[in-house]
Amino acid sequence: MLVMILKRVTPALRGELSRWLLEPQAGVFVGDVSARVRDKLWIKCKERKRGGAVLQVWTTDNEQGFRMRLEGDLGREIVEADGLQLIRKPKATAQE
């Protein structure tokens, strides 16, 4: 299973993803594709996000049962702790 979440990307990129995955909600794509297709979709999204952001989550054989990768600013970041991937929301910095 593959889940991709896109924020602030072009409609053309969303249209390209809809050729391989279903879009049950705007910017959220799900499907079951091979690792090769998953990686090609990731490369395409990274190259064409134009200031937007992409989060990709897929099932794999590890303790959590999935892996994640993130490109761009979603207001979250992936951190690794003891072999686990976690999501952290960075603290807001005080403005001068």
C-alpha positions in Angstrom: 0.0 0.0 0.0 1.2 3.5 -0.9 -0.1 6.8 0.4 1.1 10.1 -0.9 0.0 13.5 0.4 0.7 16.6 -1.7 0.4 20.2 -0.6 0.6 23.3 -2.8 1.6 21.4 -6.0 0.4 22.0 -9.5 -2.8 20.4 -10.8 -0.7 18.9 -13.6 1.4 16.9 -11.0 -1.8 15.7 -9.3 -3.1 14.7 -12.6 0.0 12.6 -13.3 -0.3 10.8 -10.0 -4.0 10.0 -10.7 -2.8 7.8 -13.6 -1.3 5.4 -11.0 -3.1 6.1 -7.8 -6.6 7.0 -6.6 -7.3 10.4 -5.1 -10.1 9.9 -2.5 -9.5 13.5 -1.2 -7.8 16.5 -2.8 -4.0 16.0 -2.5 -4.3 12.5 -0.9 -3.4 9.6 -3.2 -3.5 5.8 -2.4 -2.7 2.7 -4.3 -0.8 -0.5 -4.5 2.2 -0.2 -6.9 5.6 -1.9 -7.2 8.7 -0.5 -5.4 10.0 0.7 -8.8 6.8 2.7 -9.6 6.8 4.1 -6.0 10.4 5.4 -6.4 9.7 6.8 -9.9 6.6 8.6 -8.5 8.7 10.0 -5.7 11.4 11.3 -8.1 8.7 12.9 -10.2 7.1 14.6 -7.3 10.4 15.9 -5.9 11.4 17.4 -9.2 8.0 19.0 -9.9 6.7 20.1 -6.5 7.5 23.8 -7.2 7.6 25.1 -3.6 5.0 22.6 -2.4 5.5 19.5 -0.3 5.2 15.7 -0.6 4.9 13.0 2.0 5.1 9.4 0.9 4.2 6.5 3.2 4.4 2.8 2.2 4.1 -0.6 3.8 7.3 -2.6 4.4 8.6 -5.4 6.6 9.9 -3.6 9.7 8.8 -3.0 13.3 6.3 -0.2 12.3 5.1 -1.9 9.2 5.7 1.2 7.1 8.4 3.8 6.0 8.0 7.5 5.3 9.8 10.2 3.4 9.1 13.9 3.2 10.2 16.6 0.8 9.2 20.3 1.2 7.5 22.1 4.1 4.5 20.4 5.5 4.9 21.9 8.9 6.2 18.5 10.2 9.4 16.6 10.0 10.4 13.0 10.2 12.8 12.0 13.0 14.4 8.6 13.6 14.5 7.3 17.1 15.8 3.8 17.9 15.0 2.6 14.4 11.5 4.1 14.4 10.3 6.9 12.2 8.3 9.6 14.1 6.6 12.8 13.0 7.5 16.0 14.9 5.9 19.3 14.6 8.7 21.9 15.1 8.1 24.5 17.7 7.3 27.9 16.5 10.1 30.4 16.9 9.4 33.8 18.4 9.4 36.6 15.9 11.7 39.6 16.6 
